[in-house]
Amino acid sequence: MTIDLSGSGMLAITRDALTALRAALMRDTGPAAAGYLQEAGYAGGGALFDAFRRWLASRGVGEPESLPVEVFQQESAEFFRRAGWGSLQVGALHDMVATLDSSDWGEAAPESALEQPGCHLSAGMFADFFGRVADAPLAVMEVECRSAGADRCRFLLGSTEVMQAVYEQMSQGAGYADAVGASA
């Protein structure tokens, strides 16, 4: 089953175009590029979630909010894969934050050799998309990125309070797993 892009308010964009956009923003705006890309990803999360809802309905699966957690995880992973973003495994870390892992995430560009994780558009998109199911604001932080030499992209999703605490711990030198554990 395919996803109706134009009927869902979406369009296909090549990875090269997204990589070039990120590189130009980083070159011209420095660290502000992350915020611009996150804002754009967040703005698109609603249409993406609506497309997910219609895709589920076309398959007779049901409403996203009413699905058991395991089914929602499988279906959302399949949706993102079919939309061209790549594989996605959903998990948890210290029962405090959700994890999204991908060894082939579409926004990542390993040849970029970034110093920091760079899938900012995805982070914003995930915050809105998964926040709609949680029915609460979520914060998302990418802590491993193929664009920065990691084997996978890993995003942490949690409440804004928990993710702020994780960020503060990490800014003081803690690894993300320890920072999440300290926030428990």
Backbone hydrogen bonds, N-H to C=O, Kabsch-Sander energy under -0.5 kcal/mol:
donor,donor_aa,acceptor,acceptor_aa,energy
5,L,3,I,-1.2
8,S,4,D,-0.8
8,S,5,L,-1.1
9,G,6,S,-1.2
10,M,5,L,-2.7
18,L,14,T,-2.0
19,T,15,R,-2.8
20,A,16,D,-2.5
21,L,17,A,-2.3
22,R,18,L,-2.4
23,A,19,T,-2.5
24,A,20,A,-2.5
25,L,21,L,-2.6
26,M,22,R,-2.7
27,R,23,A,-2.5
28,D,24,A,-2.6
29,T,25,L,-2.7
30,G,26,M,-1.5
32,A,29,T,-1.5
33,A,30,G,-2.0
34,A,31,P,-1.1
35,G,31,P,-0.6
36,Y,32,A,-2.0
37,L,33,A,-2.6
38,Q,34,A,-2.6
39,E,35,G,-2.5
40,A,36,Y,-2.1
41,G,37,L,-2.6
42,Y,38,Q,-2.8
43,A,39,E,-2.3
44,G,40,A,-1.5
45,G,41,G,-0.6
45,G,42,Y,-1.0
46,G,42,Y,-0.5
48,L,44,G,-2.0
49,F,45,G,-2.6
50,D,46,G,-2.4
51,A,47,A,-2.3
52,F,48,L,-2.2
53,R,49,F,-2.6
54,R,50,D,-2.4
55,W,51,A,-2.5
56,L,52,F,-2.7
57,A,53,R,-2.3
58,S,54,R,-2.4
59,R,55,W,-0.8
59,R,56,L,-0.8
60,G,57,A,-1.4
61,V,56,L,-2.5
66,S,63,E,-1.2
67,L,63,E,-0.6
67,L,64,P,-1.0
72,F,68,P,-2.8
73,Q,69,V,-2.7
74,Q,70,E,-2.2
75,E,71,V,-3.0
76,S,72,F,-2.9
77,A,73,Q,-2.0
78,E,74,Q,-2.2
79,F,75,E,-2.5
80,F,76,S,-2.5
81,R,77,A,-2.1
82,R,78,E,-2.7
83,A,79,F,-1.9
84,G,81,R,-1.5
85,W,80,F,-2.3
86,G,80,F,-0.7
89,Q,101,D,-2.6
91,G,99,T,-2.5
93,L,97,V,-2.4
96,M,93,L,-2.2
97,V,93,L,-1.5
98,A,157,L,-2.6
99,T,91,G,-2.2
100,L,155,F,-2.1
101,D,89,Q,-2.5
102,S,153,C,-2.1
106,G,85,W,-4.1
108,A,105,W,-0.8
112,S,109,A,-2.9
113,A,110,P,-1.2
114,L,147,S,-3.1
120,H,118,G,-1.7
123,A,119,C,-1.8
124,G,120,H,-2.0
125,M,121,L,-2.3
126,F,122,S,-3.2
127,A,123,A,-1.9
128,D,124,G,-1.8
129,F,125,M,-2.9
130,F,126,F,-2.5
131,G,126,F,-0.5
131,G,127,A,-1.1
132,R,128,D,-1.5
133,V,129,F,-0.8
134,A,130,F,-2.2
135,D,131,G,-1.2
136,A,131,G,-1.4
139,A,158,G,-3.1
141,M,156,L,-2.2
143,V,141,M,-0.6
143,V,154,R,-2.7
144,E,154,R,-1.3
148,A,145,C,-1.3
149,G,146,R,-1.4
150,A,145,C,-2.3
153,C,102,S,-3.1
154,R,144,E,-2.4
155,F,100,L,-2.5
156,L,141,M,-3.0
157,L,98,A,-2.5
158,G,139,A,-2.0
163,M,159,S,-2.8
164,Q,160,T,-2.0
165,A,161,E,-2.0
166,V,162,V,-2.4
167,Y,163,M,-2.5
168,E,164,Q,-2.4
169,Q,165,A,-2.2
170,M,166,V,-2.6
171,S,167,Y,-2.4
172,Q,168,E,-0.7
172,Q,169,Q,-0.7
173,G,170,M,-2.0
174,A,169,Q,-2.1
179,A,175,G,-2.6
180,V,176,Y,-2.4
181,G,177,A,-2.3
182,A,178,D,-2.5
183,S,179,A,-0.9
183,S,180,V,-0.7
184,A,181,G,-1.0
